[in-house]
């Protein structure tokens, strides 16, 4: 992915700009947050006076500068941990593998360490009990002890950073969100700052309550370990104690404010990183220089490009298709060179967009067929289990079978000589003239019955044994059987042996999957597999919008008729997608994840976009659609769109 020209050139400057603006924005609001940091339940009367004293301190400005610089490092972490599309794990085992992957553990540790360092700088702004790491021991004044208040504050900052990253990763909130309308940096921050602030202090309150509980139970273990690590004396007393309620309240307020500041620093950096990462890039439509070919729009629409480059290319295509007449004419134009490499850009764009939409339509149909097959298998297994249980319960009361309905063994004692020729095909002939003719419903009355002889496919060895037994016990002279020469057993080919081994492995795997624990881990989650169909919903919507806009504007701008030549393919593809979504997208699987619900709701947005695209085309070519060759199965659907009945 790093070899792509857009990733290696353009995004270096974008990430640098995101880091600079993160530093600027965080420096601005940290001056305001400094007042809240100085406000405590003990000095609430002198909070304003203390705030103005801090503003005239050079040390405070240096610490704010350092905190803002450290918050810019979040942009680097976002580069490593962000994803372009949200791809959910389809099994619980995949979820466990993704949760304990090396990259995720490393990023969790980086977030924790970074937030802990920021909290240490934040604690040094004011002269308080949180600003020093060591204090004089009360019992032994000659030794220094670990300052438990400062230790709790730094530990809570590290926990907030790591827990926030894990929580957002589990909810797939590190996926890029491509906006409909590009907003400016300050306007976007101004509009979303209140929402980010409310979300930050709510999340911090949730982290705080669990942190205080766990520290009250097992916090002394970590405190003693850190004290031994820094070669400090044991702490005097316990701050988090039921006998020190006022101290706990003051500590909780400081932790809450520091955690809210950390989360707000993180959210501002992510918001600015998302703005720069999803910013529209103006691709070139054509170039006379061969080295500029990778920078042309049609070269970046293909699926072999990085996923981020594909999104930016389709985003730019959708924008110019609906708003730029000059760019549209460049798409409609036909080159003077008639070679295959210089075909109209409309054909290249149409092929890529139709490939995406047909892939979506096919995947939806295949997923529905697989779901129906699984439901049928479940119904069959339940019915078979019920029938087996009912047969076992009634096995002791079943009546004895009638012996007259079965064929007598004496019928097989005579084998005519004319049937010996059937041994090569593994068949046997038996005299059935002695059978009871009154059994009209006997299964032996079949088309294979010729007169008094019955042709039955039997194993060759079993036929030879009956023939020998008949020759020994019958009084009628029978011909001597012809013994065939010995034939060597053919060797099993390698491919057949390999297929048998694979079949055995598949049977073993299916048997192992029947265990409850294994089936719980490896069974597919229906909601996740269905939600993954719409993971590239942005590309699908941009493809639909681009095709419909280019088709609609071609009536007045396409001088060569390149769009009308393949307009029927666009209409057939869009109608097929609408019909498929109407047929297979009515019932959604039950899911409890907010991310899964959000991805499944993208199905409705794609459906609405497809209907709007068909209406855009039918309103433009309303009088000419009768002459367009549309598939017979979509003709009625197209007529309903023309009459505005959908």
N, C-alpha and C positions, 0 to 999 in steps of 0.2 A: 504493500500500500504506500510506503514511503517513496517508491520510485516514480509515482505519478507526479507530473509536473505541477498540478494544482496543489497537491498535498505538500510537496517539497518547497514550493516557492510562495504561493499565495498565503497558505495557512500559517507560515512562520510569522509573517507580518500581522496577520489577524490575531494570533494568540498574543503577540507582543502588545498590540493595541488594546486587547482585552485586559492584559495585566496592568497596563498604564492607567486605563480608565478605572479599573478596580481600586488602584491606589488612590486616585483622585476622589472617587465617590466615598470610599471608606474614611478617608481623612476628613471629609466634610462632616459626615454625620457623627463621627467619633467625638468631635468637639462638643456636640450637643449631648451625646451619651455620657460624657464626662460628668455632667451635672447629676445624672441619675446614679453614677458610680460613687460620687461623694456623699450622696444622701443615704444615711443609715438611721435606724430607729434611735440611736444614741445621740446623734448630732443633727437632728432634723431642724433645730432652731437656727443653727449657724450654717446651713447648707449653701445658701447663696453667697455668703461671705467667703466660705472656703472655696467655692467654685471660682470666684474672681481671683483669689490668691493663687490658685493653681494655673490660671491662664497666664499669669505673669512669671511663671517659673520656666526656665529654659529646659530643665530636665523633663518636664511634662511634654513639651513639644518634641523632644528627641524620642521619647517613648512612643508617642502617637505616630511619629514617622516610622519607627521600627515596626509597630503593629500593622500599619498600613502596608509596608513592604512585605511582611510575612503573610498578610492576607492575599497578596498577589500570587503567592506560591500555590494557592488553591487552583489557579488557572492551569498550572502544570499538572496537577493531580486530575483535574477534569479532562484534560487531554488523554490521559491514560485510562480513565475509568468510564468515559462516556461512550454511548452507543448511538448509532444512527437510527436504527429501528429496534423495536421491542420484540424480542424473540423469546417466548416463554418455554421453559422446559416441559416436555410432554409427559415425563414420568417423575416420580418422587426420587428415584435414584439419580436422575440427571440434576435435580434440584440440590441434592446433597453434594454431588461432585462439583457443581458450580459454587456452592457455598464454601467449600473447603479447598478451593483452588489456590494455587500459590499466588497468583496475581491479586486475588481478592484479599487474601490475608496480608500481603505486603501493603496494599493500598489502605487497609484498615489501620495497620500500624503507623503508616505515614500520617494519616489524618489525626490519629491520637497524639502522636509526638508533636505535630505542628500546633494543634490546639492547646496542648500542655505548655509549649513555649510561649504562645500568645497570652495565655493566662498568667504566666510568670511575669511577663512584661506589664500586663494589666494590673497585677498586684503591686508593682513598684511605683505606680503613679502617685498614690497617696501614702502618707506615713501612718500605718495602722498595724494591727497585729498580723495582717496577712503579707506584709512587705518584706519580712526577713525569714530566712530558712532556719537559722539557729537562734536560740534564746538561752539565757542563763538558767541553769537548773536551780530550783528553789531549795531542794534538799542538799545538793552538793554544788555550791557556788563556783568551785574551781573547774567544773566541767560545763560543757555546752550540751544542750538537749535539742532534739528536733522540734521545730515549731509545728505543732499539729494543725493549727489553723491554716498556715501556708501550705502544708502538705495536703490537707483535704481540698483546698482550692485548686491546686495544680492537678491533683488526682481526678477531681471532678471535671476539669477541663479536658483531660485526656479521655475520660470515659464518654463525655458528650461528643467529642470529635469522632471517636471510633463507633459509638452506638448510632450516631446520626448517619454515618456512611453505610453501615450495615442495614439500617432501617430503610434508607432511600434505595439501596441496591435491591433489597427484597421486594420493594414496591415498583421497581423499574422506573425510578424517577430520574435516572441519569441518561435518559434517551432524549435526543435533540427534538425540540418542538419547533416545527417550521410554521411561522405565523402567516396569516392570510395577507396582512398589510404590514409592511416593514415600518417600524417605529424608530424614532431617534433615541439615542442613549438616555439622555436626561429625562425626556418625556416618559419613556418606558419605566425608568426607575421611579419617577415621581408618581406614576399611576399605580404601580404595584408595591410601593414601599410599605404602605399601611398593611396590606395583606401579608407581606413577608414578616412584618413586625409581629402581627397577631399570631401567625403560625409559629414564629420562633419562640415566643414566651409560652405558648401552649405546649409545644414539644419539650421545652426545657422543664416545665413543671412536671411533665410525665417522667422525664429522666430523673428529676430531683427526688421524687418520692421513693423510687426504687433504689436510688443510690444511698439515701439516708438509712433505709431499712437494712440493706446489705452491709453498710459500714458499721451499723450498730451491732450486727451479729458477728461479722468476721473481719471487721476493719482493723482490729488490734494486731492481727497476724501480719498484714501488709505493713502496718506502721512499725512494728518491731523489725521486720526485715529491712526496710529502708533505713531505719536508724542504725542497724548494724552495718549496712552497706556504706553509709557516710561516716561511720565511726563516731556516732553521736550517742549521748546518753539516753536512757529511756525517758519518755514523756511523763510529765507530772499530771496525773489525773486523766480524765476522759472528757472531751468536749461534748461529744454526742452521748448524752446521758439523760435519763429521765429526771435526775436531780438538778439539771441545769437547763431549765426550759427557756429562760430568756437568752442564754448563750446559743441555744439551738435555733431560736427564732432569728437572732442576728446573723448567725452563720447561714441559715437557709436563704435569707434575703440576699446576702452577698453572692451565694452560689447561683441563685436564680438570675440575678442581674448579669453576672459574668457568663453564664451559659447562654442567655438570650443574646448577648453581644457576639459570642462566638458563632451561634447559628445565623445571626444576621450577616456577619462577615462572609460566611460560607454562601448564603443565599444570594447576596449581591454579586459575588464573584461568579456563581453559576449563571445568574441571569445575564450578566454582561458577556460571559463566554458563549452562551446560547445565541445571543444577538449577533455576535461576530461570526460564529460558525455557520449560521443559517442565512447570513447576508447574501443577497442575490449577486451572482457573478456574471458580468456581461461577456458571454462567449462570442467568438468570432463566427460570422456566417460563412465566410469564404476568404481565401488568401491565395496569392500567387506564389508564395514562397513554400517550398516543400517542408521546411522545418517547422512551419506553423500548422501543419495538418493535425497534430494531436490537440491543438487548441480550438479546433472548429467544433461547433455545436453538435453536428451529426456524429462526430467521432467519439463524443463523451456520453452519448445516449445508450451505448451498447452495454450488455450485461457483464462484459469482462472488465469494465472499469470499477474502481472502488465504489462502495455503496454511497458514500458522501458525495462523490463527483456525479454519480447518476442522479441523485436528488437535486443537486444544484443545476444540472443540465435540464432536467424536466421542469424545474421551477422557472428557469429563464424562458424555456419554450412556451410554457403556459402564459407567461406574462406578455411576450411579444405577439403571441397568437391572438390575444384579446385586446391589445392596446396599441400596437405599432403597425401601421399600414406599410411603412417602408420595409420593415423586416419581413412582413408577409409577402410582399412582392418579390423579395429575394428567394423566398421559399418556392413561389410559383414559377419562377423563371426557368427556362430551359437553356442549357449550355449549348454553344455551337459545336463543341466536340461531342460526337455521338457515341463515344466509348462507354463501356460498362462502368468505368470508374467515375464518369462524369454524368451520371443519371440525375434527374431532378431531385432536389432536396426533399420535395414532397414525398417521393417514393421511399426514401431512406427513413424519414420521420414516420410515415405511415406503417412501414414494416416493423419498426421498433415498438410503436404504440399498440399495434394490433397483436404483436407477440405477447406483450404484457397482459393485455385484456383477455386474450384467449387462454393464457396460462391461468389466470384467476378463475375464469369460467370452468375450465377443465378440473382444476383442483377442488372447486366447490362441488361439482358433480361426483368426482371420485370420493370425496370425503363423505358425501351423503350415502353413496353405495356401500362404502365400508361400514358406516354406522348401521345401515339396514341389515347388512349381513351379520354383524355382531348381535343385533337384536334377535334375528332369526335363530342364530346358534344358541342364544340364551333360552329362547322358548323351547327349542328342541331338547336341550339338556334338562330343563325342568319337566317337560313331558315324559322323557325317558326315565328320569328318576322317580316320577310318580307312578308310571306303569310298572317299573321294576319292584317298587315297594308294594304295590297292590298285588302283583303276581306272587311275591314271596308270602304275603299274608294269606292268600287263597290257595297256596300250593298244597296244603294239607287236606283240603276239601274238594279237590278236583276229581271228577269221575274217571274211571278206568277207560282207556280207549277200546273201541270195538275192533276185534281181531278180524272181522270179515271185510273191513275196509282196506286191509293191507294185502299185498300180493303174497301168494303162497311160495315157499321156497322151492317146491317141486317144479315150479314153472321155469326155474333157471337150471334144471338138471339136464336139459336137452338143448344142445347148440348145433344148429345145422352147419353143414360144411360150407354152404354159400356165404356164411358170415365171416369165414376166416380171412377173407380179403379186406375186411374193415379194420384189421389190427394196425395197419400202418397209420390210420388216422385216429387210433385210440377209441374205437367204437365197438359195441357188443350187440349181438342179436339174440333174442330170447323168445321161446315158444310161449305164447300167451293164450293158446286155444283152450287150455284147461281152466282159464279164469272164469269167474262167475259173470255172465253177460248182463245180469240184472243191475250191476253197479254202473248206472249210466253217468252218474256224477263223479266217477273215479277219475283222478288226475291222469291215469294211464290212457284215457281216450283222447289222445292228442294227435296232431298232424303227423307225427313220426311213426304212427302205427300203420303198417302195411299188411293187411290181411290178418294172419295169425302170428305175424312176426313183429317184434318190438325192437327198435333201434335205440340203444341207450348209450350215451357217452360215458365211458368208464375208464378208470386208470388201467394201463396195460398190464401191470403186475397183478392187479386184482382179477383181471379177466383170465390170465394164465392160471391162477390158483383155482378159479371156478372150473376151468377146462380140465385141469388135472383131477380135481375132486369128482367131476362128472365121469371121467374115463375110468376111475377106479371103482365107483359104486354102481354104475349102470350095467344092466345085462345086455344092452344093445351094443353091438360092435361099433366103435367110433374110429375114425381115421387117426393115424399117428400125427400128432402136432408137429409142425415144421419149426425147428429151433433156429432162430436167427443167429447169425455170427455175432461175436462179441464186438461191441463198439466202444471205443475209448470215450471217456467223458471229456467233452470240450472244456478247455480252460476258460475261466471267466475273464473277459477283457478288463483292462485297467479302469476304463471309464465306468463300466458297470459296477466294479468294486468300489470305486470312489463315490458313486451315487448312492450305493447301499450304506456306506459309512456316513455320508451326509444325512441320509434318512434316519439312521440310528441316532445320530447326534441331535437331529431335530426332535425326535421322539423323546430323547432324554431331557432336552431343554423344556419341551412342553410338559413333561411329567414333573420337572422341578418347579415350573411356574405354578403348578396347582397348589403348592404349599401356601398357607395364608400370608406368611411374612414376605415371601418372594413375590407373590401376586400383588401385595400391597405396594411394594417398591417398584415393580416393573410394569404394572398395568398402566395403560395409557389414560391420561386425564382428558375426557372428551372436550371440556371447555377450553383447555389450553391448545389442543390440536386444532380446534376450530378457530380460535383467536389468532393463531399463527398464520392462517390464510390471509389475514388482512394486516400483516405486519408492515407491508409496503403500501399502505393505503394512500399515502401522499403521492406516490408515483402513479397509482391507478387513477386518482382524481385528476391529476395534472394531464395524464394521457387522454382521458375522456374530454376534458375541457379544451385541450389543444386541437384534437381532431374535430370537434364540433365547431369551434371558432374558425378554424381554417376552412372547413367545408362551407360554413355560412357566409363568410366574407369572400369566398371564391366566386360567387355569383357576379360581383361587380369588379373584382380585382384580378381574377385569373384570366389573363388574355389568351392563354394557350390551351385551356381546358384540361390541365393535368389532374385536377381534383375530380371533375365529373367522370373521368375515365375509370376511377376506382371508388366512386362514391357508394356503390352498392356494397362494397366490402365493409365500409364504415358503418352503414346502416345495419347490415346483418350482424356485425360484431356487437354493436350497442344493443340491438333488440335481443340477441341471444343472452347477453349479460343481464338485461332487465328481466327476461323470462326466468332465467336461472335463479336470480335473487328472489323473485316472487314465489317460485316453486319450492326452493330449498332453504330459504332464509326466514321462514315464518316463525318457526319454533327454535328458540335458542336454548342451549344446555344451561342447567342450573349451576351457578358458580358464586362463590363468596368473595373472591378477590376483586378489589376495586379496579386494578389494572386490567384484569380479564374482561370485566364489564365494559370498561372504556374501549378496549380493542374490539369487542363484539358490536358496540354501538357504531363503529366505523362502517359496518356493513350497511346500515341505513344511510349514512352519508354518501357512500359510493352509489347506492341505489338512487338517491335523490339527484346526484350529479349525473348519472346516466340518463335519467328521465329528462332532466333539464337539457342535456345534450341532444336527445332525440327531438324534443320540442323546438330547440334552436334550429335544427336542420329542417324539420317539417314546416315550420313557419316561413322559412326562406324558400324552399322548393315545393310549396304546397301544390302548385299546378303541374309540376313536372315529375312528381314521384310515381305516377302511373307507368311511365316509360322506363323506370329504373328496375333492372332485374333483381327483385328481392325474393328470397326463399319463400316457398308456399306456406311453410309453417309460421312465418312471421308476417304474412300479408295482412291478416286480420288485425294483428297487434299494431302494425303500422297505420292501418286505417283508423283505429281508435285514437292514435296520437294525432292524426290529421284532423279528426273531428273534435279534439280536445275532450276526450272521454276518460283519459287516464288520470 
